[in-house]
Amino acid sequence: MDSKRIILAGGGTGGHIFPAIAIANALKKLRGNTEILFIGALGKMEMEKVPQAGYRIEGIDIAGFNRSSLIKNIGLPYKLAKSFWQVRNIIRSFRPDAVIGVGGYSSFPVLRYAQSIGIPSFFHESNAFAGKANRMLGKKATRIFTAVEGMEKFFPADKILVTGNPVRASIVNSRVSREEGLRFFGLSPDLKTVLSTGGSLGAKSINEAVEAGLNEFEKNNLQLIWQTGKPFEAKAQEAVKGRSNVWTKDFISGMEYAFAAADIVISRSGAMSLAELCVVKKPAVLVPYPFAAEDHQTVNARFLVDRDAALIVSDSQAGKSLISELMGLARDSTKQKVLSENISRLAVPDADQRIASEIFQTIG
């Protein structure tokens, strides 16, 4: 078969980067001679994570709209214009047969430019509520991959293919036992274990609630794997001194070990975090990030809550009720089982393969 050249664009957080790498791996698995180039935002974590996965990446100067401080958006038009110029040069040099967007700042200029010159464009909408950028791109997209059904209200129905969200192979194919997971973190096999993760960048409200509730973990014979993100790491390390029931670090590189060790998970409700929770079948208390575009994390969480597949605590109430909600769930083994069974029904372990197969089927 002819070798194809494909660009994957996007990043900013692990929730965009790891699925993009999963899609790239699936493309290479189907056709080993495929040439892949990533385009990401300079200074963002994709510039480190993508090369670690064995792929080449080009960085562009791009930033997203800052909702918390309008003054910080003054330079945005300039950056957007500059990013289009950079994208034009990269695409002219690489000459891709297709471009795939996975979300994040760098997706938009890459797909927009590709569409303007007739290159087949695909993107993956990971959330249950589509963002404005993807809604704009959807009009001229070749194919739109969605995580859930019912996205016709955002995109042309004939362009949609429901694939689920790509989950990294290390989690889908994990054979790590609970005992191995606990040993990885130096924790006891005799205690119930909670994993608290706010995503690759951390979550302030979750971290503050967990820090305030550390004594409750001890009182209730629970142990904790606490991923904090960089901003809270030093504070967390200080807070857990002398506590043998807590492991903490800013980032967990072996998430398959964390999921294997965990009995219950505290998490944000980014689309990829939820896709992983579905695959690993873990009961979870979700704390949606309230400043996500169009509040899509709350929409994501509600999709699970409405199916009795997770519990939810709002970000504003996390300090007051997250720990009490968690402790109630930890004491209720029947509820844990119900949540685990229901969330497992939503798992799609082969989303990356579905996406890769459809792309090759479309471009030949």
C-alpha positions as CSV (number, residue, x, y, z in Angstrom):
1,M,0.0,0.0,0.0
2,D,1.1,3.6,-0.6
3,S,2.7,5.3,2.3
4,K,0.5,8.0,3.8
5,R,1.6,11.2,5.5
6,I,-0.6,12.3,8.4
7,I,-0.6,15.2,10.8
8,L,-2.1,15.0,14.3
9,A,-2.7,18.4,15.8
10,G,-3.6,19.3,19.4
11,G,-2.5,19.0,23.0
12,G,-2.2,21.2,26.1
13,T,-3.2,18.5,28.6
14,G,-2.7,14.8,28.9
15,G,-6.4,14.5,28.0
16,H,-5.6,15.5,24.5
17,I,-2.0,14.2,24.1
18,F,-2.4,10.6,25.2
19,P,-5.4,9.9,23.0
20,A,-3.5,11.5,20.0
21,I,-0.6,9.2,20.7
22,A,-3.1,6.2,20.9
23,I,-4.5,7.2,17.4
24,A,-0.9,7.6,16.0
25,N,0.0,4.1,17.3
26,A,-3.2,2.6,15.8
27,L,-2.4,4.2,12.4
28,K,1.1,2.8,12.5
29,K,-0.2,-0.6,13.5
30,L,-2.6,-0.7,10.5
31,R,0.0,0.6,8.1
32,G,3.6,0.5,9.3
33,N,4.8,2.8,6.5
34,T,2.6,5.7,7.6
35,E,4.6,8.9,8.2
36,I,3.3,10.9,11.2
37,L,4.0,14.4,12.3
38,F,2.4,16.1,15.4
39,I,1.8,19.8,15.7
40,G,1.5,21.3,19.2
41,A,1.7,24.5,21.1
42,L,5.1,25.7,22.1
43,G,5.7,25.5,25.8
44,K,2.9,22.9,26.4
45,M,3.4,19.4,27.6
46,E,3.0,17.8,24.2
47,M,6.4,19.1,23.2
48,E,7.9,16.7,25.8
49,K,5.4,13.8,25.8
50,V,5.1,13.3,22.0
51,P,8.9,12.8,21.4
52,Q,8.9,10.4,24.5
53,A,6.4,8.3,22.6
54,G,8.7,8.2,19.5
55,Y,7.0,10.8,17.3
56,R,8.2,14.0,15.7
57,I,6.5,17.3,16.7
58,E,6.6,20.8,15.4
59,G,5.6,23.6,17.8
60,I,3.6,26.7,16.9
61,D,2.9,30.0,18.8
62,I,-0.7,29.7,19.9
63,A,-2.7,30.3,23.0
64,G,-6.4,29.8,24.0
65,F,-8.9,32.4,25.1
66,N,-8.3,33.3,28.7
67,R,-11.8,33.3,30.4
68,S,-10.5,34.5,33.8
69,S,-8.5,37.5,32.7
70,L,-9.6,39.4,29.5
71,I,-6.5,41.6,29.5
72,K,-4.4,38.5,28.8
73,N,-6.2,38.1,25.5
74,I,-4.8,41.3,24.0
75,G,-2.1,39.4,22.0
76,L,-4.4,36.6,20.9
77,P,-5.2,37.9,17.4
78,Y,-1.4,38.3,16.7
79,K,-0.7,34.8,17.9
80,L,-3.5,33.3,15.9
81,A,-2.2,35.1,12.7
82,K,1.3,33.9,13.4
83,S,0.2,30.4,14.0
84,F,-1.6,30.2,10.6
85,W,1.7,31.4,8.9
86,Q,3.6,28.7,10.8
87,V,1.0,26.0,10.0
88,R,1.1,27.0,6.3
89,N,4.9,26.4,6.2
90,I,4.7,23.1,8.1
91,I,1.9,21.7,5.8
92,R,3.7,22.9,2.7
93,S,6.9,21.2,3.8
94,F,5.3,17.9,5.1
95,R,2.6,17.6,2.4
96,P,0.1,15.5,4.4
97,D,-2.6,13.3,2.9
98,A,-4.8,14.0,6.0
99,V,-4.9,16.1,9.1
100,I,-6.5,14.9,12.4
101,G,-7.4,17.3,15.2
102,V,-7.6,16.0,18.8
103,G,-8.5,19.2,20.7
104,G,-6.4,21.9,22.3
105,Y,-5.2,25.3,21.0
106,S,-3.2,24.0,18.1
107,S,-6.0,22.0,16.5
108,F,-7.9,24.9,15.2
109,P,-5.3,26.7,12.9
110,V,-4.1,23.3,11.5
111,L,-7.5,22.0,10.6
112,R,-8.7,25.4,9.3
113,Y,-5.7,25.8,7.0
114,A,-6.0,22.2,5.8
115,Q,-9.7,22.7,5.0
116,S,-8.9,25.9,3.1
117,I,-6.6,24.0,0.7
118,G,-8.6,20.9,0.3
119,I,-6.7,18.4,2.5
120,P,-9.0,15.8,4.1
121,S,-9.6,16.9,7.7
122,F,-10.8,14.7,10.6
123,F,-11.3,15.6,14.2
124,H,-12.3,13.9,17.4
125,E,-14.8,15.5,19.7
126,S,-14.2,13.9,23.1
127,N,-16.9,15.6,25.1
128,A,-20.6,15.3,25.3
129,F,-20.9,19.0,24.6
130,A,-19.0,20.3,21.5
131,G,-16.9,23.4,21.8
132,K,-17.2,26.4,19.5
133,A,-14.0,25.8,17.6
134,N,-15.0,22.2,16.7
135,R,-18.5,23.4,15.8
136,M,-17.0,25.8,13.3
137,L,-14.6,23.1,11.9
138,G,-17.4,20.6,11.6
139,K,-19.0,22.3,8.6
140,K,-16.0,21.5,6.4
141,A,-14.6,18.4,8.1
142,T,-14.3,15.2,6.1
143,R,-15.4,13.1,9.1
144,I,-16.1,13.8,12.8
145,F,-15.4,11.2,15.4
146,T,-17.5,11.5,18.6
147,A,-17.3,10.0,22.0
148,V,-21.1,9.6,22.5
149,E,-24.3,9.5,20.5
150,G,-26.6,12.5,20.1
151,M,-24.1,14.9,18.7
152,E,-26.2,15.8,15.6
153,K,-27.2,19.0,17.5
154,F,-23.6,20.2,16.9
155,F,-22.5,18.6,13.7
156,P,-23.8,17.5,10.3
157,A,-25.3,14.0,11.0
158,D,-23.8,12.4,7.8
159,K,-20.3,13.3,8.9
160,I,-20.5,11.8,12.4
161,L,-19.1,8.4,13.4
162,V,-19.5,7.4,17.1
163,T,-16.2,5.8,18.1
164,G,-15.8,6.5,21.8
165,N,-12.7,8.1,23.3
166,P,-9.2,6.6,22.6
167,V,-7.6,5.2,25.8
168,R,-3.8,4.6,25.9
169,A,-2.8,1.0,25.3
170,S,-0.9,0.8,28.6
171,I,-4.3,1.1,30.4
172,V,-6.5,-0.9,28.0
173,N,-4.1,-3.8,27.9
174,S,-2.9,-3.7,31.5
175,R,-2.5,-7.0,33.3
176,V,-1.3,-5.3,36.5
177,S,-2.8,-6.9,39.6
178,R,-4.1,-5.0,42.7
179,E,-1.1,-6.4,44.7
180,E,1.4,-5.3,42.1
181,G,-0.2,-1.8,41.9
182,L,-0.1,-1.4,45.7
183,R,3.5,-2.6,45.8
184,F,4.4,0.0,43.1
185,F,3.3,2.7,45.5
186,G,4.6,1.1,48.7
187,L,1.1,0.7,50.2
188,S,-0.6,-2.0,52.2
189,P,-2.7,-4.8,50.5
190,D,-4.9,-4.9,53.6
191,L,-6.5,-1.4,53.3
192,K,-9.0,0.0,50.8
193,T,-7.3,2.5,48.5
194,V,-8.4,5.8,47.0
195,L,-6.8,7.4,44.0
196,S,-7.1,11.2,43.8
197,T,-6.2,12.7,40.4
198,G,-6.9,16.1,39.1
199,G,-5.5,15.4,35.6
200,S,-2.0,16.0,34.4
201,L,-2.0,19.6,35.6
202,G,-3.7,19.0,39.0
203,A,-6.9,20.3,40.5
204,K,-6.8,23.0,43.2
205,S,-10.3,22.3,44.8
206,I,-9.6,18.5,44.9
207,N,-6.2,19.0,46.4
208,E,-7.4,21.4,49.1
209,A,-10.3,19.1,50.1
210,V,-8.0,16.1,50.2
211,E,-5.4,18.0,52.3
212,A,-8.1,19.1,54.8
213,G,-9.4,15.5,55.0
214,L,-6.2,13.6,55.5
215,N,-7.1,12.6,59.1
216,E,-10.4,11.2,57.8
217,F,-8.5,8.7,55.6
218,E,-6.6,7.5,58.6
219,K,-9.7,7.3,60.8
220,N,-11.6,5.2,58.2
221,N,-8.7,2.8,57.5
222,L,-8.2,4.2,54.0
223,Q,-4.9,4.8,52.1
224,L,-4.4,7.3,49.4
225,I,-2.6,7.7,46.1
226,W,-2.6,11.4,45.6
227,Q,-1.5,12.9,42.2
228,T,-1.4,16.7,42.8
229,G,0.0,18.4,39.7
230,K,3.1,20.7,40.0
231,P,1.5,23.7,41.7
232,F,0.4,21.8,44.8
233,E,3.2,19.2,45.1
234,A,5.4,20.9,47.7
235,K,2.3,21.6,49.9
236,A,1.1,18.0,49.6
237,Q,4.6,16.6,50.5
238,E,4.7,18.7,53.6
239,A,1.1,17.7,54.6
240,V,1.8,13.9,54.3
241,K,5.0,13.8,56.4
242,G,4.7,11.0,58.9
243,R,1.7,9.4,57.2
244,S,2.4,5.9,56.0
245,N,-1.0,5.6,54.4
246,V,-0.4,8.3,51.7
247,W,1.7,8.3,48.5
248,T,1.9,11.6,46.7
249,K,3.6,13.1,43.7
250,D,2.8,15.8,41.0
251,F,2.5,13.2,38.2
252,I,1.9,9.5,37.9
253,S,3.8,8.0,35.0
254,G,2.4,4.5,35.5
255,M,-1.4,5.1,35.6
256,E,-2.0,1.4,35.0
257,Y,-0.5,0.7,38.4
258,A,-2.6,3.5,40.0
259,F,-5.9,2.1,38.6
260,A,-5.0,-1.4,39.5
261,A,-4.3,-0.4,43.1
262,A,-7.4,1.8,43.5
263,D,-10.8,0.8,44.9
264,I,-12.3,4.2,44.4
265,V,-11.2,7.2,42.4
266,I,-11.6,11.0,42.8
267,S,-11.3,12.7,39.5
268,R,-12.1,15.7,37.3
269,S,-14.5,14.8,34.5
270,G,-12.5,15.5,31.4
271,A,-13.5,13.2,28.6
272,M,-10.4,11.1,28.6
273,S,-10.3,10.7,32.3
274,L,-13.8,9.3,32.1
275,A,-13.0,7.1,29.2
276,E,-10.2,5.6,31.3
277,L,-12.5,5.1,34.3
278,C,-14.9,3.3,32.1
279,V,-12.2,0.9,30.9
280,V,-10.8,0.2,34.3
281,K,-14.4,-0.1,35.8
282,K,-13.7,2.0,38.9
283,P,-16.4,3.7,41.1
284,A,-15.7,7.4,41.1
285,V,-16.5,10.7,42.7
286,L,-16.3,13.3,40.0
287,V,-15.5,17.0,40.5
288,P,-16.0,18.8,37.2
289,Y,-13.7,21.7,36.4
290,P,-16.1,24.7,36.3
291,F,-14.2,26.8,33.9
292,A,-14.0,24.3,31.0
293,A,-15.4,25.7,27.8
294,E,-19.2,25.6,27.8
295,D,-18.9,23.8,31.2
296,H,-18.5,20.6,29.2
297,Q,-17.0,18.7,32.2
298,T,-20.3,19.0,34.1
299,V,-22.1,17.7,31.0
300,N,-19.6,14.8,30.8
301,A,-20.1,14.0,34.5
302,R,-23.9,14.2,34.2
303,F,-23.8,11.7,31.4
304,L,-22.4,9.2,33.8
305,V,-24.4,10.3,36.9
306,D,-27.7,9.9,34.9
307,R,-26.7,6.3,34.3
308,D,-25.9,5.6,37.9
309,A,-22.2,5.2,36.9
310,A,-20.6,7.8,39.1
311,L,-21.2,10.3,41.9
312,I,-20.7,14.1,41.4
313,V,-19.6,17.0,43.7
314,S,-19.5,20.5,42.3
315,D,-16.2,22.3,42.4
316,S,-17.7,25.0,44.7
317,Q,-18.8,22.4,47.2
318,A,-15.7,20.2,47.1
319,G,-14.2,21.8,50.3
320,K,-17.4,21.2,52.1
321,S,-18.6,17.8,50.9
322,L,-16.1,15.9,48.8
323,I,-14.5,14.0,51.7
324,S,-17.9,13.1,53.3
325,E,-19.2,11.9,49.9
326,L,-16.1,9.8,49.5
327,M,-16.3,8.3,53.0
328,G,-19.9,7.4,52.5
329,L,-19.0,5.6,49.3
330,A,-16.1,3.9,50.9
331,R,-18.4,2.4,53.5
332,D,-21.0,1.3,51.0
333,S,-19.7,-1.7,49.1
334,T,-23.1,-2.3,47.4
335,K,-23.0,1.2,45.8
336,Q,-19.4,0.7,44.8
337,K,-20.4,-2.5,42.9
338,V,-23.4,-0.8,41.2
339,L,-21.2,2.2,40.0
340,S,-18.5,-0.2,38.8
341,E,-20.9,-2.4,36.8
342,N,-22.6,0.6,35.2
343,I,-19.5,2.5,34.3
344,S,-18.0,-0.6,32.7
345,R,-20.9,-0.8,30.3
346,L,-19.8,2.5,28.8
347,A,-16.2,1.4,28.0
348,V,-14.9,1.5,24.5
349,P,-11.5,-0.1,24.5
350,D,-10.9,0.0,20.7
351,A,-11.8,3.6,19.9
352,D,-8.3,4.3,18.5
353,Q,-8.5,1.4,16.1
354,R,-12.0,2.5,14.9
355,I,-10.7,6.0,14.2
356,A,-7.5,4.8,12.4
357,S,-9.5,2.3,10.2
358,E,-12.0,4.9,9.2
359,I,-9.3,7.4,8.2
360,F,-7.5,4.9,5.9
361,Q,-10.9,3.8,4.5
362,T,-11.6,7.4,3.6
363,I,-8.2,8.5,2.2
364,G,-7.4,5.2,0.5
